[in-house]
Amino acid sequence: AAARRDRAAFLEADIDFHQLVLTMCGNPLFAQLAPVTAELLRGRAALRLLPSAPDPEDARRHDAVAIAIAAADPEAAEIAMRAVVAESLADIHRRLDARSIEVG
């Protein structure tokens, strides 16, 4: 989806990815966060807090999480997932800051 720059397909793949990680991690509390995470991602899209097209770098960050999980390397998985979350948060802040400049 990222390579095709298909935003809708990337969003659904992103939701599937996060739901799979949360439900398969073995922590029941995290598993319960899967539907909440899906709604947060959909809400971010609805509020136009996502790029207009998927970022291949974002796909690579997600790949790093999957590779670390497949390698049974929890430390690398944590580092990779923190990078996914940190970049998402930074992107949201950039977009909100740009909106305040436009409105201001």
C-alpha positions, 0 to 999 in steps of 0.5 A: 500500500505504501509503495502504491501510495494508496492512503486508504489501503495503507490505513487499513494495513496499519490498523491490521498491523497494530491490532495483530501486534496488540492481540498477539503480544500475550498481554491481555491489557494490550489486546483490549487496546486493539479496537481503541487503536483502530479508532484512533488511527481512523480518527487521525485520518478523518481529522486529516492528521495523516499524510496525503499519501503513505510515507515509505519511511513509515512503512520501513519503521513498521517493517522493523517492528515486524522483523524484530517480532519475527526474530523473537527480539523483544528489545529490538521490537520495543525500540522499533515500535517506539520509533513508530509511535514517536514519529506518529506523535511528531507528525501530529504535532507538525500538522497541528502546528501548521493549522494554528499558523494558518488560522492565526 
